[in-house]
């Protein structure tokens, strides 16, 4: 377990390091704090779980649905990239063509790396997983080095990202022995699992919308916030190493039983964010991060970022459970309720009294509270009866 934690943890520090270095060494550039959240939002929104049937077989290596999975993945990539580029060009002239293209490249790197990582986790090949995670993060430092040697930063970022798309594709093909080429045969898998798209959108909106908002509203503190948030993900990492990663195959095949056995422990872990999030939300109306030094601000938001990371880890776990349960009849009320709660929060953030006091801490703590409410909805609508017989 300690070896697995070390392998998972080492790559986690590369991304916040790159964000910190950009803020320190590349004046006037917010490329990473803009591109990464946008690409990650696109990644999760596009994550139709076309892999479900493929991995629920006894042996994913010889699954008869392998070709359908590869075809469906190719279709998703072929559809998602032009939609992402067109949406960004239409809605966000601030980015410009180079950053739009770079965002698409980052999306492809993340998507292909995610698919490779899933296969390696399924096979319990954690050293290979470590290699993929290093690749998907370490390249972010290279454009900064090129800039210090005289290159134009945004062009260097685009060129480097394109090169690593090719590397990520080669790694995926080597790991899975599949080629993600779009074919109409994959459309059946996409249609069968399209209902689960909301399960990707909700965690994506929880994590990436506040990051994008904060980058736009508070650019001077965005690098510190995002780097601290990335480091806090170590908490979610430890949770996943302890309760998720070693049990991927069990979760896929005995989902309800596994959730029932972990329910009480997960609820105890949620006591920390349930205490921190409302407290920091109240404090944010009287304490402004704008009056803090960078070190003070980083120290102040660490507990909140830890609470956020823990909430997201447990939320993502339960979203994953819903996919494996395949209880579509219960999914629509769950997704609609949580979507309505997201709308209420966004409306709350537009209230004049909130806008007048809005700061990074207020926005981040409000979204952490949203995640807690989402978890309650998911459990009550999907697991309450399952747990009642065991937990009384």
Helices and strands as residue ranges (DSSP letters): H 2-10, H 12-25, H 31-45, H 52-56, G 60-62, H 66-91, H 96-122, H 126-148, H 153-176, G 184-186, H 187-193, G 194-196, H 197-204, I 205-209, H 210-217, H 219-243, G 245-247, H 248-253, H 255-284, G 289-291, H 294-325, H 328-349, H 352-357, H 360-382, H 384-391
